[in-house]
Amino acid sequence: MKPYIELKGASGAVYRYKLADNGDPATTIAGNYVYLDSKGTVVFAGEANNLVDAKNRWSEAYARHGATWLYTRLNVSGASRADEYSDIVIALQPVMNKAD
């Protein structure tokens, strides 16, 4: 998989995400994250005050939706994180975010 991906939000903004080596965000910094399946489809988008939490729903995503890759984007500002999260979810409608 590519070391970086760019995701376009509903607003038209483009966000650059970095592949988490071995599925480990390896940082406690705040940010946004996405799970992708083997086809490159975003199956879940999330935001976290601590990117270590990006693995919280990984087991479900892997078992039910074939998640294969975890990508992260550092984003310390809470307001920016929330805006980006909403923008991505509206545009991509990840299957695991449908109830959000």
N, C-alpha and C positions, 0 to 999 in steps of 0.2 A: 504494500500500500504506500501511497505517497506520504512523504514526511509532513507536508502541509496541504490543507484543502481550503478553498474559499467558498463560503456559503452566502447566498444572497437573501437578504431579508425582504419582507413585504414592502418596506419603505424604499427598497432599491439599494440600501447600504450593503456593502460586502464586508464580511468578517473572515479573518484568516485564523484558522485553527491549526494547532500543532499535534502531531501524533504522539500519544503517550507511550514511551518505550515500554514494552512488556505489559501494557495495560495499566501502568502505574504512573499517576500524575506526578509523583516525586516532588511535590511542593505543597506547602500549607497556605499558599497565597490564594486569595479569592479569585473567582473567575467563572466562566461558562464552560460547558462541555457538551459533547454529543457522542452518541453511540451510533456506529454505522454497521450495516450488515455486509456480507461478502460482495454484494453488488454495488456498494457505496451509497445505499439509501440510508438517510438518517431515521433511525427507529425511536430515538429518544433525545430530547434536548433538556439540559438542566442548568441550574445556576447554584453556586455554593460559596459560602463565606470561607471555606477551606476546601481546596480541590481534592484533598484526600477523600472527602465525602462523595466524589464523583463515581466511586465504585459501589455506592449503596444499592443501586438497582441493577447492577451488572448481571447477577445470576439470573434474574427474571428476563432481562433483555436477551441474554445468551440462550436460555432454554426455550423461551416462547417466540422470539423474533429473530433468532440467528445472528445476534450482535457479534461482531468480529473485531471491531476497532474502536478505541476510545481516543477522541481528540479533545484538546483543551485550549482555552484562550484566557490568558490572564486579564483580569478586569477588576481592579480594586474598588472602584466606585460602585456602591450599591445601586444607585439610580441608573447608571450606565448598564450594569449587569441585567437589571430588570427590564430595561428598554430593549436590550439586545435579545434577551430570552424571548420576550413577546414577539419581537420582529421575526425571529427565526421560526418560532412555533406557528405563527400565522401563515408564513410563507410556505413552510415545508410540511406542516401538519403531521409530525411524527406519530406513528401508531400508538406509542405509549403515552403520548401527551393528549390524546383525544379527550380524556376525562378532566383535564386541567381547565 
